[in-house]
Amino acid sequence: MDQEYFVHKSSYVDDNCSIGKGTKIWHFSHIMSSSQIGENCNIGQNVVISPEVIIGNNVKIQNNVSVYTGVICDDDVFLGPSCVFTNVINPRSAVNRRGQYTKTHIGKGASVGANATIVCGHDIGAYAFIGAGAVVTKTIKSYALVVGNPAKQIGWMSEYGHRLNFDTNGWSVCPESNETYKLENKTVSKQKK
């Protein structure tokens, strides 16, 4: 049977990996044993996917990203160039902490900007938007826009990646999709038509 995904000849895919149909793995990348990558993903140049990482469908991982054991990315996640994940909260070279990895979950449709750092154990909500260079040191709500070091929330984003401006009643409309959002109790939800 023909392989249903593409791997550039300079990349390595270890045994016992699951890679979905239509996924593309580009130059100098390494997909390690027991990792799972969904369908139609794009894995850029010089990317490392560590053992037991789970990547959903239609995930885009840009160049120079290492996704370490303990990270789970839902469908439609975007990981910008050179963004960083950690998986040990207190690393020491002389202390072996393998098997003590702290989990990080990236929700559906979330975007992590270039050079951002996600400190392990802090989940990113669905459709959240992490600005370039941000350092995430706490859990981020769905649809939140965060920037800076440490990352602070400065607003909300639509599923299409536009900043939402809420009226005094807590309503906003995405300028691209015309979908409606409601802000209540410091939480945003998309409203059904």
LUMMARDO-39702 format. One record per residue (C-alpha): residue number from 1; residue in one letter; z, x, y. Coordinates in steps of 0.5 Angstrom, whole numbers. Each point is the difference from the previous one (the first is absolute). Example, Ala and Ser with C-alpha at 12.3 -4.5 7.8 and 13.67 -1.06 7.14 Angstrom:
// residues 2
+-----+------+-------+-------+-------+
!  nr ! rest !     z !     x !     y !
+-----+------+-------+-------+-------+
!   1 !    a !    16 !    25 !    -9 !
!   2 !    s !    -2 !     2 !     7 !
+-----+------+-------+-------+-------+
***
This chain:
// residues 193
+-----+------+-------+-------+-------+
!  nr ! rest !     z !     x !     y !
+-----+------+-------+-------+-------+
!   1 !    m !     0 !     0 !     0 !
!   2 !    d !    -2 !     3 !     7 !
!   3 !    q !     6 !     1 !     5 !
!   4 !    e !     1 !    -6 !     5 !
!   5 !    y !     2 !     5 !     5 !
!   6 !    f !    -2 !     6 !     4 !
!   7 !    v !     4 !     7 !     0 !
!   8 !    h !    -3 !     6 !     3 !
!   9 !    k !    -1 !     6 !    -4 !
!  10 !    s !     5 !     4 !     4 !
!  11 !    s !     6 !    -5 !    -1 !
!  12 !    y !     4 !    -1 !    -6 !
!  13 !    v !     3 !    -6 !    -4 !
!  14 !    d !     5 !     1 !    -5 !
!  15 !    d !     1 !    -4 !    -7 !
!  16 !    n !     3 !    -7 !     0 !
!  17 !    c !    -2 !    -2 !     7 !
!  18 !    s !    -3 !    -7 !     2 !
!  19 !    i !    -5 !     0 !     5 !
!  20 !    g !    -4 !    -7 !     2 !
!  21 !    k !    -7 !    -1 !     0 !
!  22 !    g !    -4 !     2 !     6 !
!  23 !    t !     5 !     5 !     2 !
!  24 !    k !    -2 !     7 !     3 !
!  25 !    i !     4 !     6 !     0 !
!  26 !    w !    -3 !     5 !     5 !
!  27 !    h !     1 !     8 !     0 !
!  28 !    f !     5 !     4 !    -2 !
!  29 !    s !     5 !    -5 !    -2 !
!  30 !    h !     5 !    -1 !    -6 !
!  31 !    i !     2 !    -6 !    -3 !
!  32 !    m !     6 !     1 !    -5 !
!  33 !    s !     2 !    -3 !    -6 !
!  34 !    s !     2 !    -7 !    -1 !
!  35 !    s !    -2 !    -2 !     7 !
!  36 !    q !    -3 !    -6 !     1 !
!  37 !    i !    -6 !    -1 !     5 !
!  38 !    g !    -3 !    -7 !     1 !
!  39 !    e !    -7 !    -2 !     1 !
!  40 !    n !    -5 !     1 !     6 !
!  41 !    c !     5 !     6 !     3 !
!  42 !    n !    -2 !     6 !     4 !
!  43 !    i !     4 !     6 !    -1 !
!  44 !    g !    -2 !     5 !     5 !
!  45 !    q !    -1 !     8 !     0 !
!  46 !    n !     6 !     4 !    -2 !
!  47 !    v !     5 !    -6 !    -2 !
!  48 !    v !     5 !     1 !    -6 !
!  49 !    i !     2 !    -7 !    -3 !
!  50 !    s !     7 !     2 !    -4 !
!  51 !    p !     2 !    -2 !    -7 !
!  52 !    e !     2 !    -8 !     0 !
!  53 !    v !    -3 !    -2 !     7 !
!  54 !    i !    -3 !    -7 !     0 !
!  55 !    i !    -6 !    -1 !     5 !
!  56 !    g !    -2 !    -7 !     0 !
!  57 !    n !    -8 !    -2 !     1 !
!  58 !    n !    -4 !     2 !     6 !
!  59 !    v !     5 !     5 !     3 !
!  60 !    k !    -3 !     5 !     4 !
!  61 !    i !     4 !     7 !     0 !
!  62 !    q !    -3 !     5 !     5 !
!  63 !    n !     0 !     8 !     0 !
!  64 !    n !     6 !     4 !    -2 !
!  65 !    v !     5 !    -5 !    -2 !
!  66 !    s !     5 !     1 !    -6 !
!  67 !    v !     2 !    -7 !    -3 !
!  68 !    y !     7 !     2 !    -3 !
!  69 !    t !     3 !    -3 !    -7 !
!  70 !    g !     4 !    -6 !     3 !
!  71 !    v !    -6 !    -2 !     5 !
!  72 !    i !    -3 !    -7 !    -2 !
!  73 !    c !    -6 !    -3 !     5 !
!  74 !    d !    -2 !    -7 !    -1 !
!  75 !    d !    -7 !    -2 !     1 !
!  76 !    d !    -4 !     2 !     7 !
!  77 !    v !     5 !     5 !     2 !
!  78 !    f !    -3 !     5 !     5 !
!  79 !    l !     3 !     7 !     0 !
!  80 !    g !    -2 !     5 !     6 !
!  81 !    p !    -2 !     7 !    -1 !
!  82 !    s !     6 !     5 !    -1 !
!  83 !    c !     5 !    -6 !     0 !
!  84 !    v !     6 !     2 !    -4 !
!  85 !    f !     5 !    -3 !    -6 !
!  86 !    t !     6 !     3 !    -2 !
!  87 !    n !     4 !    -2 !    -6 !
!  88 !    v !     6 !     4 !     0 !
!  89 !    i !     5 !    -2 !     5 !
!  90 !    n !     4 !     7 !     0 !
!  91 !    p !    -5 !     5 !    -3 !
!  92 !    r !     3 !     7 !    -2 !
!  93 !    s !    -5 !     6 !    -3 !
!  94 !    a !     6 !     2 !    -4 !
!  95 !    v !     2 !    -7 !    -3 !
!  96 !    n !    -4 !    -4 !    -5 !
!  97 !    r !    -1 !    -7 !     3 !
!  98 !    r !    -6 !    -2 !    -5 !
!  99 !    g !     2 !    -7 !    -2 !
! 100 !    q !     4 !    -2 !     6 !
! 101 !    y !    -6 !    -2 !     4 !
! 102 !    t !     1 !    -6 !     5 !
! 103 !    k !    -5 !    -5 !     0 !
! 104 !    t !    -4 !    -2 !     6 !
! 105 !    h !    -5 !    -7 !     0 !
! 106 !    i !    -6 !    -1 !     5 !
! 107 !    g !    -1 !    -7 !     1 !
! 108 !    k !    -7 !    -3 !    -1 !
! 109 !    g !    -5 !     2 !     6 !
! 110 !    a !     5 !     5 !     3 !
! 111 !    s !    -3 !     6 !     4 !
! 112 !    v !     3 !     6 !     1 !
! 113 !    g !    -2 !     5 !     5 !
! 114 !    a !    -3 !     7 !     0 !
! 115 !    n !     6 !     5 !     0 !
! 116 !    a !     5 !    -6 !    -1 !
! 117 !    t !     6 !     2 !    -5 !
! 118 !    i !     4 !    -5 !    -4 !
! 119 !    v !     7 !     2 !    -2 !
! 120 !    c !     1 !    -3 !    -7 !
! 121 !    g !     4 !    -6 !    -2 !
! 122 !    h !    -3 !    -4 !     7 !
! 123 !    d !    -5 !    -5 !    -2 !
! 124 !    i !    -6 !    -2 !     4 !
! 125 !    g !    -1 !    -8 !     1 !
! 126 !    a !    -7 !    -3 !    -1 !
! 127 !    y !    -5 !     1 !     6 !
! 128 !    a !     5 !     5 !     3 !
! 129 !    f !    -3 !     5 !     5 !
! 130 !    i !     3 !     7 !     0 !
! 131 !    g !    -3 !     4 !     6 !
! 132 !    a !    -3 !     7 !    -1 !
! 133 !    g !     6 !     5 !     0 !
! 134 !    a !     5 !    -5 !    -1 !
! 135 !    v !     7 !     2 !    -4 !
! 136 !    v !     2 !    -6 !    -4 !
! 137 !    t !     7 !     0 !    -2 !
! 138 !    k !     2 !    -7 !    -1 !
! 139 !    t !    -3 !    -6 !    -3 !
! 140 !    i !    -6 !    -3 !     4 !
! 141 !    k !    -1 !    -7 !     0 !
! 142 !    s !    -7 !    -4 !    -1 !
! 143 !    y !    -5 !     0 !     5 !
! 144 !    a !     5 !     5 !     4 !
! 145 !    l !    -4 !     5 !     5 !
! 146 !    v !     5 !     7 !     0 !
! 147 !    v !    -1 !     6 !     3 !
! 148 !    g !     3 !     7 !     2 !
! 149 !    n !     6 !     4 !    -3 !
! 150 !    p !     4 !    -3 !    -2 !
! 151 !    a !    -5 !    -6 !    -1 !
! 152 !    k !     2 !    -6 !     4 !
! 153 !    q !    -3 !    -7 !     0 !
! 154 !    i !    -4 !    -1 !     7 !
! 155 !    g !    -4 !    -6 !    -2 !
! 156 !    w !    -4 !    -4 !    -6 !
! 157 !    m !    -6 !     0 !    -3 !
! 158 !    s !    -5 !    -5 !    -3 !
! 159 !    e !    -3 !     1 !    -7 !
! 160 !    y !    -7 !     2 !     4 !
! 161 !    g !     4 !     6 !     3 !
! 162 !    h !     1 !    -3 !     7 !
! 163 !    r !     6 !     0 !     4 !
! 164 !    l !     3 !    -7 !     1 !
! 165 !    n !     2 !    -3 !     6 !
! 166 !    f !     5 !    -6 !    -1 !
! 167 !    d !     1 !    -5 !     5 !
! 168 !    t !     7 !    -3 !     2 !
! 169 !    n !     0 !    -5 !    -6 !
! 170 !    g !    -2 !     6 !    -4 !
! 171 !    w !    -7 !    -1 !    -2 !
! 172 !    s !    -6 !     5 !     0 !
! 173 !    v !    -7 !     0 !    -2 !
! 174 !    c !    -4 !     6 !    -3 !
! 175 !    p !    -6 !     1 !     5 !
! 176 !    e !    -4 !     2 !    -6 !
! 177 !    s !     1 !    -5 !    -5 !
! 178 !    n !     3 !    -5 !     4 !
! 179 !    e !     6 !    -1 !    -5 !
! 180 !    t !     6 !    -3 !     3 !
! 181 !    y !     7 !     4 !    -1 !
! 182 !    k !     7 !    -2 !     1 !
! 183 !    l !     6 !     4 !     2 !
! 184 !    e !     7 !    -3 !    -2 !
! 185 !    n !     7 !     3 !    -1 !
! 186 !    k !    -4 !     7 !     1 !
! 187 !    t !    -5 !    -1 !    -5 !
! 188 !    v !    -7 !    -1 !     0 !
! 189 !    s !    -4 !    -5 !    -5 !
! 190 !    k !    -7 !    -2 !     0 !
! 191 !    q !    -1 !    -7 !     1 !
! 192 !    k !    -5 !    -4 !    -5 !
! 193 !    k !    -5 !    -4 !     3 !
+-----+------+-------+-------+-------+
***
